[in-house]
């Protein structure tokens, strides 16, 4: 009998950032995540992996290193999808794919702002602790993105 707690393997966090879409979208490049996400020490393209894929190495301030692969990108629909392809230390689950989508807010009191949605889909072996940690990190990263986009801390 398993002692694992059943949990959803997908999460979505979102925020309305009081900055125009173009200003927010400009920050959503895997190799530039260190410019807004305060948990990252640096992020840069991995050279020599492939001419057909974009691989970026994220080095977190806690020493964790992850290589992420850009799976999909649309400057028209303003979204980026990436997967984690390696991690040191190793992940405790098999896979993760994430998508960040940006939408212009065109009416109402937040008109001129940007709605940002950051989702994650984990393999079924991710436990509740992994899911909760990912939710917290995305909330924190969205706050960091808002600070970077607006120039306010």
C-alpha beads as a LAMMPS data file, in Angstrom:
LAMMPS data file: protein, C-alpha beads

153 atoms
152 bonds

1 atom types
1 bond types

-500.0 500.0 xlo xhi
-500.0 500.0 ylo yhi
-500.0 500.0 zlo zhi

Masses

1 110.0

Atoms # bond

1 1 1 0.000 0.000 0.000
2 1 1 1.411 3.367 -1.025
3 1 1 1.735 6.233 1.433
4 1 1 1.857 8.834 -1.337
5 1 1 -0.732 11.569 -1.195
6 1 1 -2.627 11.795 -4.496
7 1 1 -2.246 15.219 -6.073
8 1 1 -2.902 17.028 -9.293
9 1 1 0.095 16.986 -11.583
10 1 1 -0.725 20.371 -13.149
11 1 1 -0.707 23.868 -11.722
12 1 1 -1.378 27.332 -13.064
13 1 1 -0.502 30.624 -11.414
14 1 1 -1.418 34.007 -12.839
15 1 1 -1.054 37.717 -12.271
16 1 1 -2.115 41.027 -13.753
17 1 1 1.032 43.093 -14.218
18 1 1 0.495 46.858 -14.473
19 1 1 2.645 47.229 -17.586
20 1 1 1.918 47.001 -21.327
21 1 1 2.149 43.625 -23.049
22 1 1 5.232 44.599 -25.092
23 1 1 7.102 45.580 -21.932
24 1 1 6.325 42.285 -20.168
25 1 1 6.767 40.048 -23.236
26 1 1 10.239 41.491 -23.820
27 1 1 11.365 39.846 -20.534
28 1 1 10.024 36.359 -21.384
29 1 1 13.108 34.802 -22.968
30 1 1 14.595 31.705 -21.334
31 1 1 18.150 33.046 -21.575
32 1 1 17.070 36.300 -19.873
33 1 1 15.050 34.918 -16.954
34 1 1 17.844 35.980 -14.567
35 1 1 16.946 39.592 -15.410
36 1 1 13.677 39.275 -13.524
37 1 1 13.626 36.041 -11.473
38 1 1 15.507 36.790 -8.259
39 1 1 16.083 33.075 -7.538
40 1 1 18.349 32.837 -10.609
41 1 1 22.022 33.741 -10.480
42 1 1 22.411 33.499 -14.244
43 1 1 20.870 32.083 -17.397
44 1 1 22.512 31.580 -20.769
45 1 1 22.344 29.561 -23.984
46 1 1 24.177 26.232 -23.983
47 1 1 26.443 26.247 -27.010
48 1 1 27.081 23.271 -29.271
49 1 1 24.064 21.195 -28.276
50 1 1 22.095 21.511 -31.500
51 1 1 21.473 24.019 -34.243
52 1 1 17.792 23.115 -34.191
53 1 1 16.975 23.447 -30.495
54 1 1 17.355 26.203 -27.951
55 1 1 18.836 24.913 -24.705
56 1 1 19.361 27.342 -21.834
57 1 1 21.184 26.698 -18.579
58 1 1 19.672 28.210 -15.451
59 1 1 21.915 28.527 -12.406
60 1 1 19.925 29.195 -9.263
61 1 1 21.321 31.067 -6.258
62 1 1 21.011 27.878 -4.162
63 1 1 23.441 26.112 -6.539
64 1 1 20.841 24.127 -8.499
65 1 1 21.572 23.975 -12.218
66 1 1 18.942 23.117 -14.790
67 1 1 19.015 22.876 -18.542
68 1 1 15.730 23.853 -20.124
69 1 1 14.700 23.280 -23.706
70 1 1 12.472 25.708 -25.543
71 1 1 9.734 23.518 -26.957
72 1 1 7.543 26.193 -28.467
73 1 1 7.568 29.977 -28.870
74 1 1 5.116 32.412 -30.419
75 1 1 5.693 36.121 -30.741
76 1 1 2.250 36.347 -32.312
77 1 1 0.305 34.605 -29.529
78 1 1 2.814 35.641 -26.806
79 1 1 3.641 32.314 -25.205
80 1 1 6.680 30.179 -24.567
81 1 1 6.768 26.491 -23.629
82 1 1 9.829 24.822 -22.147
83 1 1 10.825 21.549 -20.529
84 1 1 13.477 20.743 -17.967
85 1 1 15.856 18.266 -19.623
86 1 1 18.507 17.983 -16.899
87 1 1 19.020 19.083 -13.338
88 1 1 21.779 19.010 -10.734
89 1 1 20.805 17.897 -8.200
90 1 1 18.513 15.466 -9.993
91 1 1 14.783 16.053 -9.930
92 1 1 12.629 13.714 -7.838
93 1 1 10.178 13.276 -10.720
94 1 1 10.495 12.236 -14.363
95 1 1 9.451 15.312 -16.321
96 1 1 8.134 18.856 -16.308
97 1 1 6.826 21.051 -19.101
98 1 1 5.833 24.669 -18.473
99 1 1 4.125 27.394 -20.464
100 1 1 4.052 31.135 -19.897
101 1 1 1.299 33.029 -21.717
102 1 1 0.845 36.790 -21.852
103 1 1 -2.364 38.595 -22.806
104 1 1 -3.009 42.318 -23.118
105 1 1 -5.763 43.567 -20.824
106 1 1 -7.838 45.681 -23.202
107 1 1 -10.719 46.956 -21.098
108 1 1 -11.762 47.687 -17.530
109 1 1 -9.804 49.101 -14.617
110 1 1 -6.660 47.150 -15.570
111 1 1 -6.697 48.261 -19.218
112 1 1 -3.131 48.617 -20.503
113 1 1 -1.884 45.897 -18.141
114 1 1 -0.764 42.362 -18.971
115 1 1 -2.360 39.137 -17.765
116 1 1 0.364 36.510 -17.319
117 1 1 -0.335 32.807 -16.797
118 1 1 2.444 30.337 -15.879
119 1 1 1.432 26.687 -15.978
120 1 1 3.334 23.503 -15.219
121 1 1 2.556 19.897 -16.084
122 1 1 4.477 17.304 -14.087
123 1 1 4.855 13.603 -14.645
124 1 1 2.631 11.500 -12.389
125 1 1 5.533 10.672 -10.063
126 1 1 5.749 14.258 -8.746
127 1 1 4.530 14.369 -5.153
128 1 1 2.481 16.994 -3.308
129 1 1 5.614 18.719 -1.982
130 1 1 6.956 19.226 -5.504
131 1 1 3.628 20.650 -6.679
132 1 1 3.332 23.050 -3.732
133 1 1 6.940 24.201 -4.160
134 1 1 6.307 24.878 -7.853
135 1 1 3.202 26.924 -7.029
136 1 1 5.164 29.029 -4.542
137 1 1 8.075 29.550 -6.955
138 1 1 5.780 30.627 -9.776
139 1 1 3.954 33.105 -7.534
140 1 1 7.299 34.516 -6.447
141 1 1 8.597 34.655 -10.030
142 1 1 5.446 36.430 -11.231
143 1 1 5.952 39.061 -8.512
144 1 1 9.576 39.395 -9.654
145 1 1 8.388 39.768 -13.256
146 1 1 5.991 42.534 -12.214
147 1 1 8.823 44.363 -10.430
148 1 1 11.090 44.085 -13.456
149 1 1 8.385 45.172 -15.902
150 1 1 7.304 48.192 -13.869
151 1 1 10.661 49.176 -12.368
152 1 1 9.087 49.053 -8.883
153 1 1 10.129 46.841 -5.992

Bonds

1 1 1 2
2 1 2 3
3 1 3 4
4 1 4 5
5 1 5 6
6 1 6 7
7 1 7 8
8 1 8 9
9 1 9 10
10 1 10 11
11 1 11 12
12 1 12 13
13 1 13 14
14 1 14 15
15 1 15 16
16 1 16 17
17 1 17 18
18 1 18 19
19 1 19 20
20 1 20 21
21 1 21 22
22 1 22 23
23 1 23 24
24 1 24 25
25 1 25 26
26 1 26 27
27 1 27 28
28 1 28 29
29 1 29 30
30 1 30 31
31 1 31 32
32 1 32 33
33 1 33 34
34 1 34 35
35 1 35 36
36 1 36 37
37 1 37 38
38 1 38 39
39 1 39 40
40 1 40 41
41 1 41 42
42 1 42 43
43 1 43 44
44 1 44 45
45 1 45 46
46 1 46 47
47 1 47 48
48 1 48 49
49 1 49 50
50 1 50 51
51 1 51 52
52 1 52 53
53 1 53 54
54 1 54 55
55 1 55 56
56 1 56 57
57 1 57 58
58 1 58 59
59 1 59 60
60 1 60 61
61 1 61 62
62 1 62 63
63 1 63 64
64 1 64 65
65 1 65 66
66 1 66 67
67 1 67 68
68 1 68 69
69 1 69 70
70 1 70 71
71 1 71 72
72 1 72 73
73 1 73 74
74 1 74 75
75 1 75 76
76 1 76 77
77 1 77 78
78 1 78 79
79 1 79 80
80 1 80 81
81 1 81 82
82 1 82 83
83 1 83 84
84 1 84 85
85 1 85 86
86 1 86 87
87 1 87 88
88 1 88 89
89 1 89 90
90 1 90 91
91 1 91 92
92 1 92 93
93 1 93 94
94 1 94 95
95 1 95 96
96 1 96 97
97 1 97 98
98 1 98 99
99 1 99 100
100 1 100 101
101 1 101 102
102 1 102 103
103 1 103 104
104 1 104 105
105 1 105 106
106 1 106 107
107 1 107 108
108 1 108 109
109 1 109 110
110 1 110 111
111 1 111 112
112 1 112 113
113 1 113 114
114 1 114 115
115 1 115 116
116 1 116 117
117 1 117 118
118 1 118 119
119 1 119 120
120 1 120 121
121 1 121 122
122 1 122 123
123 1 123 124
124 1 124 125
125 1 125 126
126 1 126 127
127 1 127 128
128 1 128 129
129 1 129 130
130 1 130 131
131 1 131 132
132 1 132 133
133 1 133 134
134 1 134 135
135 1 135 136
136 1 136 137
137 1 137 138
138 1 138 139
139 1 139 140
140 1 140 141
141 1 141 142
142 1 142 143
143 1 143 144
144 1 144 145
145 1 145 146
146 1 146 147
147 1 147 148
148 1 148 149
149 1 149 150
150 1 150 151
151 1 151 152
152 1 152 153
